[in-house]
Amino acid sequence: MSDDTTTPMPAAFIGHGSPMNTLEHNAYTELWADLGRRIGRPRAILCVSAHWFVQVSAVTAMAVPPVIHDFYGFPDELFAFDYPAAGSPELAEEVADLVRPQYVGLDRDSWGLDHGTWSVLAHMFPAADVPVVQLSVNATEPIEYHVELGRALAPLRERGVMVLGSGNVVHNLRLLDPRTPEGGTDWAQDFDLAAREILTGRPADLVELADHGAYGLAVPTPDHFLPVAYLAGMADAAGVGLDLLVGGYQMGALSMAAYGLATSVLAPTLDAHVPAGPLPDPGLVPPEDTNL
């Protein structure tokens, strides 16, 4: 599928979980690697990362994006990890043009590639030989805005660009419970399964999840949830539902679900059982403060 712009590139949303997944090999990271092998080499990657959650829509537009270690309390090996992918000012310009009249600014010096991007790409494209651009998650806008932006970005697939959303459908660091390293609470599973029904069958209706009884617990802040809205918009533009790639939970309050568009060549893993890696000492860094 690489270098063939007549065949739309797949797109994916990855539940990235802990930054430690960068260094680990488990059922989740193996799926990310398998996805990278199967789709071939894109012209470039546009990643919507939960960790660039700011008051504006912006896209990295530098030729050499810095690698950002946006977390606290993890081992030195993780802070030393490098993902030296090139940027693509040309793709940044394409993104800004495609979404007009919506505004997406060109960021040439304030951000780069954060761990929401490189923790996944470390497995998907370990050689770091595909140009990568990040799109911010605009904190001022509702779910509908992000779904519509995903629709507007759908033509990138025809141009050989892989769009990657990186976050978690359920993400509540304050309620993480190390006593359930590979399980999910009832409320987390209820919300996650409601999201699965919408994303795989009627992605344009994603906004309905804001009325779910567990929304406030599953999405205490929208940063990790909103990247999946871009995949929902792209799937709606294609007239299909998303493929479930993997399901599973960690420490009660984290969904590791991943979804794909045009990725049906991968057999889904409905419920992976992977214990979460160790957290930093909560006496030094509370779980909710480990990530920016």
C-alpha positions as CSV (number, residue, x, y, z in Angstrom):
1,M,0.0,0.0,0.0
2,S,3.0,2.3,0.4
3,D,3.7,5.0,-2.2
4,D,0.3,4.4,-3.9
5,T,-1.8,7.5,-3.6
6,T,-4.7,5.9,-5.6
7,T,-5.5,3.6,-2.7
8,P,-6.5,5.5,0.4
9,M,-4.1,5.1,3.3
10,P,-5.5,3.5,6.5
11,A,-6.1,5.7,9.5
12,A,-6.1,4.6,13.2
13,F,-6.8,5.6,16.7
14,I,-4.5,4.1,19.3
15,G,-5.2,3.9,23.0
16,H,-1.6,4.6,24.0
17,G,-1.7,4.2,27.8
18,S,1.4,4.6,29.8
19,P,4.5,6.3,28.3
20,M,6.3,3.1,29.3
21,N,4.7,1.3,26.3
22,T,7.4,3.0,24.3
23,L,9.9,0.5,25.8
24,E,7.6,-2.5,26.3
25,H,6.5,-5.4,24.1
26,N,3.0,-6.6,24.9
27,A,-0.2,-7.4,23.0
28,Y,-0.9,-3.7,22.5
29,T,2.5,-2.7,21.2
30,E,2.7,-5.8,19.0
31,L,-0.6,-4.8,17.4
32,W,0.8,-1.3,16.7
33,A,3.9,-2.9,15.1
34,D,1.8,-5.3,13.0
35,L,-0.3,-2.4,11.8
36,G,2.8,-0.5,10.7
37,R,4.1,-3.5,8.8
38,R,0.8,-4.2,7.0
39,I,0.1,-0.7,5.8
40,G,3.5,-0.1,4.4
41,R,5.3,3.2,4.2
42,P,3.0,6.3,4.1
43,R,4.1,9.5,2.4
44,A,3.8,11.2,5.8
45,I,1.9,10.8,9.1
46,L,-0.4,13.3,10.7
47,C,-0.8,12.6,14.4
48,V,-3.5,14.1,16.6
49,S,-2.0,13.6,20.1
50,A,-3.9,14.0,23.4
51,H,-0.8,15.7,24.8
52,W,-0.9,18.8,22.7
53,F,-4.1,20.2,24.3
54,V,-4.1,23.9,23.8
55,Q,-6.4,26.8,23.2
56,V,-6.1,26.8,19.4
57,S,-5.9,24.4,16.4
58,A,-2.3,24.3,15.2
59,V,-0.1,22.0,13.2
60,T,3.7,21.6,13.6
61,A,5.4,23.2,10.6
62,M,9.1,22.7,11.2
63,A,11.4,20.6,9.1
64,V,13.0,19.0,12.2
65,P,10.5,18.7,15.1
66,P,12.0,18.4,18.6
67,V,11.2,15.3,20.6
68,I,9.3,16.3,23.8
69,H,9.5,14.2,27.0
70,D,6.2,15.5,28.5
71,F,6.0,13.4,31.7
72,Y,7.4,13.1,35.2
73,G,8.8,10.3,37.4
74,F,9.6,7.7,34.8
75,P,12.9,5.9,34.3
76,D,15.9,7.7,32.8
77,E,15.7,5.3,29.8
78,L,12.4,6.8,28.8
79,F,13.7,10.4,29.0
80,A,16.6,9.3,26.8
81,F,14.4,7.9,24.1
82,D,14.7,9.6,20.8
83,Y,12.5,9.5,17.7
84,P,14.3,11.6,15.1
85,A,11.6,11.7,12.5
86,A,11.6,14.6,10.0
87,G,8.7,17.0,9.9
88,S,6.9,18.2,6.8
89,P,6.2,21.9,6.4
90,E,4.5,20.9,3.1
91,L,2.0,18.7,4.9
92,A,1.4,21.3,7.5
93,E,0.4,23.7,4.7
94,E,-1.9,21.1,3.2
95,V,-3.7,20.6,6.5
96,A,-4.2,24.4,6.9
97,D,-5.6,24.6,3.4
98,L,-7.9,21.6,3.6
99,V,-9.8,22.7,6.7
100,R,-10.6,26.3,5.6
101,P,-12.6,28.2,6.6
102,Q,-11.7,26.7,9.9
103,Y,-8.4,28.1,11.1
104,V,-5.3,25.9,11.8
105,G,-2.2,27.8,12.6
106,L,1.3,26.9,11.5
107,D,3.5,26.2,14.5
108,R,7.2,26.6,13.7
109,D,8.8,26.8,17.1
110,S,6.6,26.0,20.2
111,W,5.9,22.3,20.0
112,G,7.2,19.1,18.3
113,L,6.6,15.4,18.8
114,D,5.3,14.5,22.2
115,H,5.0,11.0,23.7
116,G,1.4,10.6,22.5
117,T,3.0,10.4,19.1
118,W,6.4,8.7,19.5
119,S,5.3,6.1,22.1
120,V,3.1,4.6,19.3
121,L,5.4,5.3,16.3
122,A,8.3,3.7,18.1
123,H,6.6,0.4,17.4
124,M,4.6,1.2,14.2
125,F,7.6,2.8,12.3
126,P,10.6,2.1,14.5
127,A,13.1,3.4,11.9
128,A,11.6,7.0,12.2
129,D,11.9,7.3,8.5
130,V,8.5,8.7,7.7
131,P,7.9,12.5,8.1
132,V,5.6,13.3,11.1
133,V,3.4,16.3,11.7
134,Q,1.3,16.9,14.8
135,L,-2.1,18.5,15.0
136,S,-3.2,20.0,18.3
137,V,-6.4,19.2,20.1
138,N,-8.3,22.5,20.4
139,A,-9.4,22.7,24.1
140,T,-12.0,25.4,23.3
141,E,-14.1,23.4,20.9
142,P,-16.8,20.8,21.4
143,I,-16.9,17.2,20.1
144,E,-18.7,18.2,16.9
145,Y,-15.9,20.5,15.9
146,H,-13.3,17.7,16.1
147,V,-15.5,15.3,14.2
148,E,-16.0,17.9,11.4
149,L,-12.2,18.6,11.3
150,G,-11.7,14.8,10.8
151,R,-14.2,14.9,7.9
152,A,-12.3,17.8,6.4
153,L,-9.0,16.0,6.7
154,A,-10.3,12.8,5.0
155,P,-8.7,13.7,1.5
156,L,-5.3,13.3,3.1
157,R,-5.8,9.5,2.8
158,E,-6.0,9.9,-1.0
159,R,-2.6,11.7,-0.9
160,G,-0.7,8.9,0.9
161,V,-0.9,10.4,4.4
162,M,-1.7,8.2,7.4
163,V,-3.8,10.0,10.0
164,L,-3.2,8.7,13.6
165,G,-5.2,9.6,16.7
166,S,-3.5,8.9,20.0
167,G,-5.3,9.1,23.3
168,N,-7.6,6.8,25.4
169,V,-11.4,6.5,25.1
170,V,-11.5,6.1,28.9
171,H,-8.8,8.0,30.8
172,N,-9.1,9.0,34.4
173,L,-5.7,9.0,36.1
174,R,-7.1,10.1,39.5
175,L,-9.1,6.8,39.7
176,L,-6.3,4.4,38.6
177,D,-6.2,1.3,40.9
178,P,-3.0,-0.7,40.9
179,R,-4.9,-3.6,42.4
180,T,-6.6,-4.2,39.1
181,P,-3.6,-3.9,36.7
182,E,-5.5,-5.5,33.7
183,G,-9.1,-4.8,34.5
184,G,-11.8,-2.1,34.1
185,T,-14.4,-0.9,36.5
186,D,-18.1,-1.4,35.6
187,W,-18.4,2.3,34.6
188,A,-15.3,2.2,32.5
189,Q,-16.5,-0.8,30.6
190,D,-20.1,0.6,30.2
191,F,-18.7,3.8,28.6
192,D,-16.1,2.0,26.5
193,L,-18.7,-0.5,25.1
194,A,-21.1,2.4,24.3
195,A,-18.2,4.1,22.4
196,R,-17.5,0.9,20.6
197,E,-21.1,0.5,19.4
198,I,-21.0,4.1,18.0
199,L,-17.6,4.1,16.5
200,T,-18.0,0.7,14.7
201,G,-21.5,1.4,13.5
202,R,-22.5,5.1,13.3
203,P,-19.4,7.2,13.9
204,A,-21.2,10.5,13.1
205,D,-23.1,10.1,16.3
206,L,-20.1,10.3,18.6
207,V,-21.4,13.4,20.3
208,E,-24.1,11.1,21.9
209,L,-21.4,9.9,24.3
210,A,-21.4,13.3,26.1
211,D,-24.8,12.3,27.5
212,H,-23.7,8.9,28.8
213,G,-24.0,8.5,32.5
214,A,-20.4,7.6,32.9
215,Y,-19.0,10.4,30.7
216,G,-17.8,12.5,33.6
217,L,-15.8,9.6,35.0
218,A,-14.5,8.3,31.7
219,V,-13.7,11.8,30.3
220,P,-12.9,14.0,33.3
221,T,-10.9,16.1,30.8
222,P,-11.5,15.8,27.0
223,D,-7.8,15.7,25.9
224,H,-7.5,11.9,25.6
225,F,-11.0,11.4,24.2
226,L,-11.1,13.9,21.4
227,P,-8.4,12.3,19.2
228,V,-10.9,9.5,18.4
229,A,-13.3,12.2,17.1
230,Y,-11.0,12.7,14.1
231,L,-11.2,9.0,13.2
232,A,-15.0,9.2,13.6
233,G,-15.2,12.1,11.1
234,M,-12.9,10.3,8.6
235,A,-15.0,7.1,8.9
236,D,-18.2,9.1,8.4
237,A,-16.7,10.7,5.3
238,A,-15.9,7.2,3.9
239,G,-19.4,6.0,4.7
240,V,-18.3,3.2,7.0
241,G,-17.7,2.4,10.7
242,L,-14.4,1.9,12.2
243,D,-12.8,-1.5,12.8
244,L,-12.1,-2.5,16.4
245,L,-8.4,-3.5,16.5
246,V,-8.1,-4.3,20.2
247,G,-9.9,-3.9,23.4
248,G,-8.8,-4.1,27.0
249,Y,-8.5,-2.1,30.3
250,Q,-5.8,-1.2,32.7
251,M,-5.9,-0.2,36.4
252,G,-9.7,0.1,36.3
253,A,-9.9,3.6,34.7
254,L,-8.0,3.3,31.4
255,S,-9.3,1.8,28.1
256,M,-6.6,0.6,25.7
257,A,-9.1,0.3,22.8
258,A,-7.7,0.9,19.3
259,Y,-9.7,1.5,16.1
260,G,-8.8,1.5,12.5
261,L,-10.2,2.8,9.1
262,A,-9.5,0.5,6.2
263,T,-7.6,-1.9,8.6
264,S,-9.9,-4.9,8.3
265,V,-6.8,-7.0,7.3
266,L,-6.0,-7.2,11.0
267,A,-7.9,-9.7,13.1
268,P,-9.3,-7.9,16.2
269,T,-8.3,-8.8,19.7
270,L,-11.5,-8.2,21.6
271,D,-10.0,-8.1,25.1
272,A,-6.3,-8.2,25.6
273,H,-5.0,-8.9,29.1
274,V,-1.9,-6.9,29.7
275,P,-1.0,-5.7,33.2
276,A,-0.1,-2.0,33.3
277,G,3.5,-1.2,33.9
278,P,4.6,0.3,37.2
279,L,3.6,3.9,37.9
280,P,6.1,6.4,39.4
281,D,6.1,6.5,43.2
282,P,2.7,8.2,44.0
283,G,4.3,9.8,47.1
284,L,6.6,11.7,44.7
285,V,4.4,12.1,41.6
286,P,0.6,11.6,41.9
287,P,-0.7,9.6,38.9
288,E,-2.7,12.5,37.6
289,D,0.6,14.6,37.5
290,T,2.7,12.1,35.6
291,N,1.7,13.4,32.2
292,L,1.4,16.9,30.9
